[in-house]
Amino acid sequence: MASLRVQFGRHLRRLRLARDMTQEQFAEAARVSVDFLSLVEKGVNAPSFETLERFARALKVRVAELFNF
């Protein structure tokens, strides 16, 4: 089984792609760098609580949905 970081990153990528957002568009909306977003989606980096809130806002979902994988 993949680690929580990897599972989170894959799910985040699926949510982003379901909204037809590029990494650049999503990173700008969430106010993070494209490099950081890429590392999160690959399961290398983990976002802070504040960044989780920005991800959820940019995707128009509740924070809990980010962990529904």
C-alpha positions in Angstrom: 0.0 0.0 0.0 1.3 3.5 -0.9 2.1 5.9 1.8 -0.3 8.6 2.9 1.7 11.2 1.1 1.6 9.3 -2.1 -2.1 8.6 -1.8 -2.8 12.2 -1.0 -0.7 13.4 -4.0 -2.4 11.1 -6.4 -5.9 12.2 -5.2 -5.0 15.8 -5.3 -3.8 15.4 -8.9 -7.1 13.6 -9.8 -9.2 16.4 -8.3 -7.1 19.0 -10.1 -7.4 17.2 -13.5 -11.2 16.7 -12.9 -11.5 20.4 -12.9 -9.3 20.8 -16.1 -6.7 22.8 -14.2 -3.0 22.7 -15.2 -0.5 22.6 -12.4 0.3 26.3 -13.2 -3.4 27.3 -12.9 -3.9 25.4 -9.7 -0.6 26.5 -8.1 -1.5 30.1 -8.8 -5.1 29.7 -7.4 -3.6 28.0 -4.2 -0.8 30.5 -3.9 2.0 27.9 -4.0 4.8 27.3 -6.4 4.5 24.9 -9.3 7.6 23.1 -8.0 6.0 22.6 -4.6 2.7 21.4 -6.1 4.6 19.0 -8.3 6.4 17.5 -5.3 3.1 17.2 -3.3 1.5 15.4 -6.2 4.4 13.0 -6.4 4.2 12.3 -2.7 7.5 13.9 -1.8 6.3 16.9 0.1 3.4 17.3 2.5 1.4 20.5 2.7 0.8 22.5 5.9 -2.7 23.0 7.3 -2.8 26.4 5.8 -1.9 25.0 2.4 -4.5 22.3 2.7 -7.1 25.1 3.2 -5.8 26.9 0.1 -5.9 23.7 -2.0 -9.5 23.0 -0.9 -10.6 26.6 -1.7 -8.9 26.5 -5.1 -10.7 23.2 -5.9 -14.0 24.3 -4.3 -14.2 21.3 -1.9 -14.1 20.8 1.8 -10.7 20.0 3.3 -12.0 16.5 4.2 -12.5 15.8 0.5 -8.8 16.1 0.0 -8.4 12.9 2.1 -11.3 11.0 0.6 -9.3 8.5 -1.4 
